[in-house]
Amino acid sequence: MSLPKHIELSQTVKACKHQAITIQDAAVHLKVPENVVPMLVRENDDLVIEGNVILAKRESNGPVIFTLLFFMGIIAVAGLLGN
């Protein structure tokens, strides 16, 4: 059983070194015409086209940083009130 083409495209882009691939290279890899690749990108929320390159969207570290700062704040307040 093979994967749907938009999932295969997403995995291909994310496997690249800079998480980017040209439309032509993606078409060759997926063995589809170049005009099909933009339709596959539109089906996938994790990818975006900028110029002639397909890029994987970067994930934000904001929630992780805020959680870490919150717990560090609790430890600091507990240390000040503890003695």
C-alpha positions as CSV (number, residue, x, y, z in Angstrom):
1,M,0.0,0.0,0.0
2,S,1.5,3.3,-1.0
3,L,1.1,6.7,0.8
4,P,-1.1,9.5,-0.7
5,K,1.1,11.8,-2.8
6,H,0.6,14.9,-0.6
7,I,1.8,12.9,2.5
8,E,4.8,11.5,0.5
9,L,5.6,15.1,-0.6
10,S,5.5,16.3,3.0
11,Q,7.8,13.6,4.1
12,T,10.2,14.3,1.2
13,V,10.4,18.0,2.0
14,K,10.9,17.4,5.7
15,A,13.7,14.8,5.0
16,C,15.7,17.4,3.0
17,K,18.6,19.1,4.8
18,H,17.0,22.6,4.9
19,Q,13.4,21.3,4.7
20,A,13.1,22.8,1.2
21,I,12.9,21.4,-2.3
22,T,12.2,22.9,-5.7
23,I,9.0,22.1,-7.5
24,Q,10.9,20.4,-10.3
25,D,12.8,18.1,-7.9
26,A,9.6,17.3,-6.1
27,A,7.9,16.4,-9.4
28,V,10.7,14.1,-10.4
29,H,10.8,12.5,-7.0
30,L,7.0,11.9,-7.0
31,K,6.9,11.0,-10.7
32,V,4.1,13.5,-11.4
33,P,3.9,16.5,-13.7
34,E,5.1,19.8,-12.3
35,N,1.6,21.4,-12.5
36,V,0.3,18.8,-10.0
37,V,2.8,19.7,-7.2
38,P,1.2,23.0,-6.2
39,M,-2.1,21.2,-5.8
40,L,-0.5,18.7,-3.5
41,V,1.0,21.5,-1.5
42,R,-2.4,23.1,-1.1
43,E,-3.7,19.8,0.4
44,N,-1.0,19.8,3.0
45,D,-1.1,22.3,5.9
46,D,2.6,21.8,6.8
47,L,4.0,23.0,3.4
48,V,4.1,26.4,1.7
49,I,5.4,27.5,-1.7
50,E,7.6,30.5,-1.9
51,G,8.7,31.3,-5.5
52,N,9.9,28.0,-7.0
53,V,10.6,26.3,-3.7
54,I,8.4,24.2,-1.4
55,L,9.2,24.9,2.3
56,A,8.1,23.0,5.4
57,K,6.6,25.4,8.0
58,R,8.7,25.8,11.1
59,E,7.2,24.9,14.4
60,S,7.1,27.5,17.1
61,N,8.9,27.0,20.4
62,G,6.9,29.7,22.2
63,P,4.7,27.4,24.4
64,V,7.7,25.5,25.5
65,I,9.7,28.6,26.5
66,F,6.7,30.1,28.4
67,T,6.2,26.8,30.3
68,L,9.9,26.7,31.2
69,L,9.8,30.3,32.4
70,F,6.7,29.7,34.4
71,F,8.2,26.8,36.3
72,M,11.5,28.7,36.8
73,G,9.4,31.6,38.3
74,I,7.6,29.2,40.7
75,I,11.0,27.8,41.8
76,A,12.3,31.3,42.4
77,V,9.3,32.4,44.4
78,A,9.4,29.2,46.4
79,G,13.1,29.8,47.1
80,L,12.5,33.4,48.3
81,L,9.5,32.4,50.5
82,G,11.0,29.2,51.9
83,N,13.4,30.7,54.4
